[in-house]
Amino acid sequence: YVEANATLAFAEGSPLPMPKDLKVGPAPYLGGLADTAGELRRYILDSLRRDDFSRCEELLDVMDEIYTILVTMDFPDAVTRGLRRNTDMVRGVLERTRGDLTVALRQRRLEEKLADARDSRGRA
């Protein structure tokens, strides 16, 4: 529930709903935010496949913010319901996404430079 609402908010660029808005406690809310990172990764990868780079870096920053929030929660797992494990998962998802986005952006730049070089040669 939290994951769906948070993902929708980020995708639409609307404000993130707070726990009181969703009528959930802190532990389920934080768990839902952790799950949202995986959905944002899928959103970014789908955008890259469509050559739509417009919001990818912005959403990567959102994933980074989610990780930053989660990593500051230092409570026993019994209280946070396995948040530490979810936080580790978010770190992995974030780093893989950062790598995938970096490769895609560099590849796009290379393709643009190759196209420019081809155009320049064609005019010479």
OpenMM code with the backbone's topology and positions (N, CA, C; nanometers):
from openmm import Vec3, app, unit

residues = "TYR VAL GLU ALA ASN ALA THR LEU ALA PHE ALA GLU GLY SER PRO LEU PRO MET PRO LYS ASP LEU LYS VAL GLY PRO ALA PRO TYR LEU GLY GLY LEU ALA ASP THR ALA GLY GLU LEU ARG ARG TYR ILE LEU ASP SER LEU ARG ARG ASP ASP PHE SER ARG CYS GLU GLU LEU LEU ASP VAL MET ASP GLU ILE TYR THR ILE LEU VAL THR MET ASP PHE PRO ASP ALA VAL THR ARG GLY LEU ARG ARG ASN THR ASP MET VAL ARG GLY VAL LEU GLU ARG THR ARG GLY ASP LEU THR VAL ALA LEU ARG GLN ARG ARG LEU GLU GLU LYS LEU ALA ASP ALA ARG ASP SER ARG GLY ARG ALA".split()
positions = [
    Vec3(0.0824, -0.1193, 0.0000),
    Vec3(0.0000, 0.0000, 0.0000),
    Vec3(0.0870, 0.1259, 0.0000),
    Vec3(0.1832, 0.1298, 0.0921),
    Vec3(0.2754, 0.2435, 0.0982),
    Vec3(0.3568, 0.2492, -0.0307),
    Vec3(0.4067, 0.1344, -0.0727),
    Vec3(0.4886, 0.1264, -0.1936),
    Vec3(0.4131, 0.1810, -0.3147),
    Vec3(0.2894, 0.1408, -0.3321),
    Vec3(0.2101, 0.1853, -0.4472),
    Vec3(0.1870, 0.3356, -0.4430),
    Vec3(0.1508, 0.3879, -0.3265),
    Vec3(0.1246, 0.5314, -0.3144),
    Vec3(0.2512, 0.6138, -0.3319),
    Vec3(0.3615, 0.5681, -0.2753),
    Vec3(0.4878, 0.6413, -0.2878),
    Vec3(0.5378, 0.6376, -0.4322),
    Vec3(0.5307, 0.5217, -0.4951),
    Vec3(0.5753, 0.5092, -0.6342),
    Vec3(0.4934, 0.6001, -0.7251),
    Vec3(0.3637, 0.6009, -0.7058),
    Vec3(0.2773, 0.6875, -0.7858),
    Vec3(0.3132, 0.8342, -0.7647),
    Vec3(0.3362, 0.8727, -0.6404),
    Vec3(0.3716, 1.0121, -0.6110),
    Vec3(0.5020, 1.0505, -0.6812),
    Vec3(0.6026, 0.9649, -0.6722),
    Vec3(0.7302, 0.9957, -0.7363),
    Vec3(0.7163, 0.9985, -0.8880),
    Vec3(0.6419, 0.9062, -0.9444),
    Vec3(0.6245, 0.9005, -1.0896),
    Vec3(0.5514, 1.0239, -1.1414),
    Vec3(0.4545, 1.0715, -1.0643),
    Vec3(0.3768, 1.1888, -1.1055),
    Vec3(0.4441, 1.3197, -1.0671),
    Vec3(0.5450, 1.3126, -0.9808),
    Vec3(0.6097, 1.4344, -0.9328),
    Vec3(0.5279, 1.5055, -0.8271),
    Vec3(0.4385, 1.4324, -0.7618),
    Vec3(0.3568, 1.4927, -0.6564),
    Vec3(0.4210, 1.4665, -0.5200),
    Vec3(0.3741, 1.5357, -0.4162),
    Vec3(0.4341, 1.5185, -0.2834),
    Vec3(0.4185, 1.3754, -0.2315),
    Vec3(0.5187, 1.3324, -0.1601),
    Vec3(0.5170, 1.1995, -0.0992),
    Vec3(0.4149, 1.1975, 0.0134),
    Vec3(0.3226, 1.1019, 0.0122),
    Vec3(0.2271, 1.0934, 0.1231),
    Vec3(0.2991, 1.0508, 0.2507),
    Vec3(0.2589, 1.1093, 0.3603),
    Vec3(0.3184, 1.0800, 0.4904),
    Vec3(0.2435, 0.9643, 0.5570),
    Vec3(0.3029, 0.9049, 0.6606),
    Vec3(0.2366, 0.7915, 0.7274),
    Vec3(0.0946, 0.8234, 0.7735),
    Vec3(0.0741, 0.9435, 0.8272),
    Vec3(-0.0610, 0.9781, 0.8751),
    Vec3(-0.1606, 0.9865, 0.7601),
    Vec3(-0.1130, 1.0305, 0.6422),
    Vec3(-0.2008, 1.0360, 0.5247),
    Vec3(-0.2455, 0.8963, 0.4830),
    Vec3(-0.1554, 0.8001, 0.4981),
    Vec3(-0.1831, 0.6620, 0.4567),
    Vec3(-0.2369, 0.5762, 0.5708),
    Vec3(-0.2394, 0.6357, 0.6903),
    Vec3(-0.2889, 0.5656, 0.8100),
    Vec3(-0.2101, 0.4369, 0.8374),
    Vec3(-0.0769, 0.4518, 0.8355),
    Vec3(0.0114, 0.3397, 0.8679),
    Vec3(0.1128, 0.3850, 0.9728),
    Vec3(0.1685, 0.2891, 1.0422),
    Vec3(0.2704, 0.3174, 1.1419),
    Vec3(0.4069, 0.3380, 1.0782),
    Vec3(0.5043, 0.3775, 1.1609),
    Vec3(0.6388, 0.4048, 1.1088),
    Vec3(0.7062, 0.2839, 1.0431),
    Vec3(0.6978, 0.1662, 1.1043),
    Vec3(0.7667, 0.0485, 1.0488),
    Vec3(0.7110, 0.0091, 0.9113),
    Vec3(0.5784, -0.0023, 0.8954),
    Vec3(0.5270, -0.0346, 0.7610),
    Vec3(0.5568, 0.0756, 0.6587),
    Vec3(0.5583, 0.1993, 0.7047),
    Vec3(0.5869, 0.3103, 0.6143),
    Vec3(0.7301, 0.3003, 0.5616),
    Vec3(0.8250, 0.2791, 0.6527),
    Vec3(0.9646, 0.2682, 0.6120),
    Vec3(0.9871, 0.1454, 0.5242),
    Vec3(0.9211, 0.0359, 0.5565),
    Vec3(0.9302, -0.0835, 0.4725),
    Vec3(0.8755, -0.0580, 0.3329),
    Vec3(0.7657, 0.0164, 0.3266),
    Vec3(0.7077, 0.0521, 0.1968),
    Vec3(0.7995, 0.1419, 0.1158),
    Vec3(0.8673, 0.2355, 0.1842),
    Vec3(0.9636, 0.3205, 0.1136),
    Vec3(1.0778, 0.2365, 0.0572),
    Vec3(1.1229, 0.1386, 0.1359),
    Vec3(1.2297, 0.0502, 0.0878),
    Vec3(1.1842, -0.0232, -0.0384),
    Vec3(1.0636, -0.0731, -0.0378),
    Vec3(1.0109, -0.1433, -0.1551),
    Vec3(0.9946, -0.0491, -0.2748),
    Vec3(0.9693, 0.0773, -0.2465),
    Vec3(0.9533, 0.1767, -0.3524),
    Vec3(1.0806, 0.1901, -0.4350),
    Vec3(1.1954, 0.1744, -0.3713),
    Vec3(1.3224, 0.1857, -0.4447),
    Vec3(1.3287, 0.0841, -0.5585),
    Vec3(1.2816, -0.0364, -0.5349),
    Vec3(1.2792, -0.1377, -0.6407),
    Vec3(1.1874, -0.0988, -0.7551),
    Vec3(1.0737, -0.0401, -0.7208),
    Vec3(0.9808, 0.0054, -0.8253),
    Vec3(1.0406, 0.1209, -0.9051),
    Vec3(1.1116, 0.2102, -0.8361),
    Vec3(1.1753, 0.3212, -0.9069),
    Vec3(1.2839, 0.2698, -1.0011),
    Vec3(1.3552, 0.1660, -0.9585),
    Vec3(1.4547, 0.1051, -1.0484),
    Vec3(1.3870, 0.0554, -1.1755),
    Vec3(1.2752, -0.0146, -1.1608),
    Vec3(1.2030, -0.0648, -1.2784),
    Vec3(1.1571, 0.0514, -1.3675),
    Vec3(1.1087, 0.1571, -1.3048),
    Vec3(1.0636, 0.2750, -1.3791),
    Vec3(1.1805, 0.3344, -1.4584),
    Vec3(1.2966, 0.3466, -1.3931),
    Vec3(1.4148, 0.4022, -1.4594),
    Vec3(1.4580, 0.3127, -1.5755),
    Vec3(1.4646, 0.1822, -1.5526),
    Vec3(1.5068, 0.0905, -1.6592),
    Vec3(1.4099, 0.0934, -1.7771),
    Vec3(1.2805, 0.0999, -1.7489),
    Vec3(1.1819, 0.1109, -1.8572),
    Vec3(1.2016, 0.2408, -1.9347),
    Vec3(1.2303, 0.3497, -1.8639),
    Vec3(1.2551, 0.4781, -1.9298),
    Vec3(1.3793, 0.4703, -2.0180),
    Vec3(1.4841, 0.4049, -1.9691),
    Vec3(1.6065, 0.3906, -2.0482),
    Vec3(1.5800, 0.3107, -2.1754),
    Vec3(1.4995, 0.2079, -2.1652),
    Vec3(1.4670, 0.1271, -2.2839),
    Vec3(1.3923, 0.2094, -2.3888),
    Vec3(1.3162, 0.3080, -2.3439),
    Vec3(1.2415, 0.3950, -2.4360),
    Vec3(1.3244, 0.5163, -2.4792),
    Vec3(1.4514, 0.5209, -2.4379),
    Vec3(1.5387, 0.6367, -2.4633),
    Vec3(1.4819, 0.7644, -2.4037),
    Vec3(1.4132, 0.7533, -2.2927),
    Vec3(1.3571, 0.8683, -2.2214),
    Vec3(1.4415, 0.8905, -2.0960),
    Vec3(1.5413, 0.9769, -2.1106),
    Vec3(1.6355, 1.0016, -2.0017),
    Vec3(1.5914, 1.1170, -1.9121),
    Vec3(1.4789, 1.1782, -1.9444),
    Vec3(1.4397, 1.3048, -1.8825),
    Vec3(1.4337, 1.3017, -1.7301),
    Vec3(1.3787, 1.1969, -1.6713),
    Vec3(1.3616, 1.1974, -1.5256),
    Vec3(1.4487, 1.0947, -1.4547),
    Vec3(1.5300, 1.0249, -1.5290),
    Vec3(1.6063, 0.9149, -1.4689),
    Vec3(1.6979, 0.9613, -1.3562),
    Vec3(1.7733, 1.0676, -1.3793),
    Vec3(1.8648, 1.1152, -1.2750),
    Vec3(1.7874, 1.1682, -1.1546),
    Vec3(1.6766, 1.2340, -1.1804),
    Vec3(1.5926, 1.2842, -1.0712),
    Vec3(1.5411, 1.1681, -0.9855),
    Vec3(1.4956, 1.0621, -1.0489),
    Vec3(1.4447, 0.9467, -0.9743),
    Vec3(1.5570, 0.8706, -0.9052),
    Vec3(1.6768, 0.8712, -0.9637),
    Vec3(1.7915, 0.8122, -0.8955),
    Vec3(1.8211, 0.8907, -0.7678),
    Vec3(1.8090, 1.0229, -0.7741),
    Vec3(1.8270, 1.1057, -0.6543),
    Vec3(1.7221, 1.0719, -0.5488),
    Vec3(1.5998, 1.0449, -0.5920),
    Vec3(1.4938, 1.0046, -0.4985),
    Vec3(1.5316, 0.8732, -0.4316),
    Vec3(1.5816, 0.7785, -0.5101),
    Vec3(1.6253, 0.6511, -0.4525),
    Vec3(1.7360, 0.6740, -0.3496),
    Vec3(1.8267, 0.7643, -0.3809),
    Vec3(1.9364, 0.7969, -0.2894),
    Vec3(1.8821, 0.8576, -0.1599),
    Vec3(1.7826, 0.9444, -0.1719),
    Vec3(1.7201, 1.0041, -0.0530),
    Vec3(1.6505, 0.8980, 0.0315),
    Vec3(1.5831, 0.8044, -0.0332),
    Vec3(1.5181, 0.6952, 0.0396),
    Vec3(1.6233, 0.6174, 0.1178),
    Vec3(1.7338, 0.5846, 0.0520),
    Vec3(1.8404, 0.5107, 0.1205),
    Vec3(1.8944, 0.5911, 0.2383),
    Vec3(1.9162, 0.7202, 0.2192),
    Vec3(1.9682, 0.8053, 0.3262),
    Vec3(1.8746, 0.8052, 0.4463),
    Vec3(1.7456, 0.8108, 0.4214),
    Vec3(1.6481, 0.8066, 0.5313),
    Vec3(1.6553, 0.6722, 0.6025),
    Vec3(1.6558, 0.5653, 0.5259),
    Vec3(1.6524, 0.4316, 0.5853),
    Vec3(1.7781, 0.4011, 0.6655),
    Vec3(1.8922, 0.4452, 0.6170),
    Vec3(2.0179, 0.4118, 0.6832),
    Vec3(2.0308, 0.4830, 0.8184),
    Vec3(1.9557, 0.5898, 0.8377),
    Vec3(1.9616, 0.6610, 0.9662),
    Vec3(1.8742, 0.5965, 1.0732),
    Vec3(1.7903, 0.5022, 1.0347),
    Vec3(1.7018, 0.4346, 1.1302),
    Vec3(1.7787, 0.3213, 1.1980),
    Vec3(1.8262, 0.3469, 1.3173),
    Vec3(1.9077, 0.2483, 1.3883),
    Vec3(1.8313, 0.1959, 1.5095),
    Vec3(1.7340, 0.1121, 1.4816),
    Vec3(1.6528, 0.0510, 1.5866),
    Vec3(1.6589, -0.1001, 1.5695),
    Vec3(1.6294, -0.1746, 1.6748),
    Vec3(1.6308, -0.3212, 1.6622),
    Vec3(1.5325, -0.3687, 1.5550),
    Vec3(1.5697, -0.4787, 1.4892),
    Vec3(1.4845, -0.5344, 1.3837),
    Vec3(1.3455, -0.5712, 1.4342),
    Vec3(1.3355, -0.6052, 1.5615),
    Vec3(1.2041, -0.6390, 1.6175),
    Vec3(1.1108, -0.5184, 1.6118),
    Vec3(1.1681, -0.3988, 1.6221),
    Vec3(1.0881, -0.2758, 1.6172),
    Vec3(1.0608, -0.2359, 1.4721),
    Vec3(1.1622, -0.2483, 1.3878),
    Vec3(1.1496, -0.1997, 1.2495),
    Vec3(1.1087, -0.3078, 1.1498),
    Vec3(1.0889, -0.4285, 1.1982),
    Vec3(1.0421, -0.5401, 1.1139),
    Vec3(1.1341, -0.5687, 0.9953),
    Vec3(1.2615, -0.5883, 1.0244),
    Vec3(1.3565, -0.6264, 0.9201),
    Vec3(1.4033, -0.5127, 0.8321),
    Vec3(1.3959, -0.3902, 0.8821),
    Vec3(1.4329, -0.2750, 0.8001),
    Vec3(1.5802, -0.2788, 0.7601),
    Vec3(1.6650, -0.3291, 0.8466),
    Vec3(1.8084, -0.3329, 0.8148),
    Vec3(1.8330, -0.4156, 0.6880),
    Vec3(1.7696, -0.5290, 0.6780),
    Vec3(1.7824, -0.6141, 0.5585),
    Vec3(1.7289, -0.5405, 0.4353),
    Vec3(1.6150, -0.4738, 0.4514),
    Vec3(1.5579, -0.3972, 0.3397),
    Vec3(1.6491, -0.2816, 0.2996),
    Vec3(1.7127, -0.2188, 0.3987),
    Vec3(1.8046, -0.1088, 0.3699),
    Vec3(1.9239, -0.1588, 0.2894),
    Vec3(1.9753, -0.2752, 0.3258),
    Vec3(2.0854, -0.3345, 0.2486),
    Vec3(2.0415, -0.3633, 0.1055),
    Vec3(1.9187, -0.4092, 0.0894),
    Vec3(1.8647, -0.4355, -0.0439),
    Vec3(1.8564, -0.3049, -0.1238),
    Vec3(1.8116, -0.1986, -0.0588),
    Vec3(1.8006, -0.0690, -0.1271),
    Vec3(1.9383, -0.0215, -0.1721),
    Vec3(2.0393, -0.0403, -0.0872),
    Vec3(2.1747, 0.0009, -0.1251),
    Vec3(2.2181, -0.0717, -0.2529),
    Vec3(2.1936, -0.2017, -0.2594),
    Vec3(2.2297, -0.2781, -0.3787),
    Vec3(2.1541, -0.2327, -0.5022),
    Vec3(2.0247, -0.2116, -0.4866),
    Vec3(1.9408, -0.1657, -0.5984),
    Vec3(1.9867, -0.0278, -0.6451),
    Vec3(2.0184, 0.0587, -0.5508),
    Vec3(2.0638, 0.1938, -0.5832),
    Vec3(2.1943, 0.1896, -0.6621),
    Vec3(2.2897, 0.1115, -0.6156),
    Vec3(2.4189, 0.1058, -0.6837),
    Vec3(2.4078, 0.0423, -0.8224),
    Vec3(2.3283, -0.0619, -0.8361),
    Vec3(2.3084, -0.1222, -0.9689),
    Vec3(2.2412, -0.0233, -1.0638),
    Vec3(2.1430, 0.0496, -1.0117),
    Vec3(2.0721, 0.1470, -1.0949),
    Vec3(2.1648, 0.2603, -1.1353),
    Vec3(2.2460, 0.3072, -1.0407),
    Vec3(2.3421, 0.4140, -1.0716),
    Vec3(2.4368, 0.3671, -1.1832),
    Vec3(2.4840, 0.2443, -1.1734),
    Vec3(2.5722, 0.1898, -1.2767),
    Vec3(2.5027, 0.1773, -1.4112),
    Vec3(2.3813, 0.1255, -1.4108),
    Vec3(2.3059, 0.1100, -1.5361),
    Vec3(2.2789, 0.2451, -1.6014),
    Vec3(2.2427, 0.3432, -1.5210),
    Vec3(2.2142, 0.4760, -1.5746),
    Vec3(2.3416, 0.5405, -1.6288),
    Vec3(2.4512, 0.5251, -1.5573),
    Vec3(2.5786, 0.5810, -1.6025),
    Vec3(2.6185, 0.5218, -1.7371),
    Vec3(2.6088, 0.3908, -1.7502),
    Vec3(2.6431, 0.3246, -1.8768),
    Vec3(2.5511, 0.3743, -1.9886),
    Vec3(2.4227, 0.3847, -1.9615),
    Vec3(2.3274, 0.4287, -2.0640),
    Vec3(2.3557, 0.5722, -2.1082),
    Vec3(2.3863, 0.6603, -2.0129),
    Vec3(2.4144, 0.7999, -2.0478),
    Vec3(2.5432, 0.8113, -2.1287),
    Vec3(2.6455, 0.7375, -2.0888),
    Vec3(2.7722, 0.7410, -2.1627),
    Vec3(2.7543, 0.6822, -2.3036),
    Vec3(2.6763, 0.5781, -2.3144),
    Vec3(2.6506, 0.5184, -2.4454),
    Vec3(2.5765, 0.6172, -2.5344),
    Vec3(2.4804, 0.6884, -2.4769),
    Vec3(2.4061, 0.7873, -2.5559),
    Vec3(2.5000, 0.8972, -2.6058),
    Vec3(2.5893, 0.9454, -2.5173),
    Vec3(2.6851, 1.0488, -2.5589),
    Vec3(2.7758, 0.9978, -2.6712),
    Vec3(2.8202, 0.8739, -2.6577),
    Vec3(2.9058, 0.8151, -2.7609),
    Vec3(2.8311, 0.8060, -2.8936),
    Vec3(2.7070, 0.7624, -2.8897),
    Vec3(2.6268, 0.7531, -3.0122),
    Vec3(2.6098, 0.8904, -3.0763),
    Vec3(2.5882, 0.9935, -2.9930),
    Vec3(2.5733, 1.1290, -3.0463),
    Vec3(2.7026, 1.1756, -3.1124),
    Vec3(2.8165, 1.1473, -3.0489),
    Vec3(2.9451, 1.1887, -3.1062),
    Vec3(2.9743, 1.1133, -3.2358),
    Vec3(2.9403, 0.9862, -3.2396),
    Vec3(2.9595, 0.9099, -3.3629),
    Vec3(2.8714, 0.9646, -3.4749),
    Vec3(2.7488, 1.0002, -3.4420),
    Vec3(2.6581, 1.0577, -3.5422),
    Vec3(2.7119, 1.1917, -3.5916),
    Vec3(2.7641, 1.2738, -3.4997),
    Vec3(2.8229, 1.4024, -3.5392),
    Vec3(2.9434, 1.3813, -3.6307),
    Vec3(3.0269, 1.2834, -3.5969),
    Vec3(3.1450, 1.2558, -3.6787),
    Vec3(3.1037, 1.2081, -3.8175),
    Vec3(3.0012, 1.1239, -3.8242),
    Vec3(2.9502, 1.0760, -3.9528),
    Vec3(2.8974, 1.1926, -4.0361),
    Vec3(2.8228, 1.2824, -3.9697),
    Vec3(2.7684, 1.3986, -4.0405),
    Vec3(2.8804, 1.4888, -4.0916),
    Vec3(2.9829, 1.5086, -4.0104),
    Vec3(3.0958, 1.5941, -4.0500),
    Vec3(3.1700, 1.5346, -4.1688),
    Vec3(3.1877, 1.4036, -4.1679),
    Vec3(3.2555, 1.3358, -4.2781),
    Vec3(3.1731, 1.3441, -4.4060),
    Vec3(3.0431, 1.3362, -4.3910),
    Vec3(2.9545, 1.3407, -4.5073),
    Vec3(2.9563, 1.4765, -4.5750),
    Vec3(2.9826, 1.5808, -4.4981),
    Vec3(2.9851, 1.7170, -4.5532),
    Vec3(3.1211, 1.7525, -4.6117),
    Vec3(3.2237, 1.6780, -4.5738),
    Vec3(3.3596, 1.7124, -4.6195),
    Vec3(3.3874, 1.6657, -4.7597),
] * unit.nanometer
topology = app.Topology()
chain = topology.addChain("A")
for resn in residues:
    res = topology.addResidue(resn, chain)
    for name in ("N", "CA", "C"):
        topology.addAtom(name, app.Element.getBySymbol(name[0]), res)
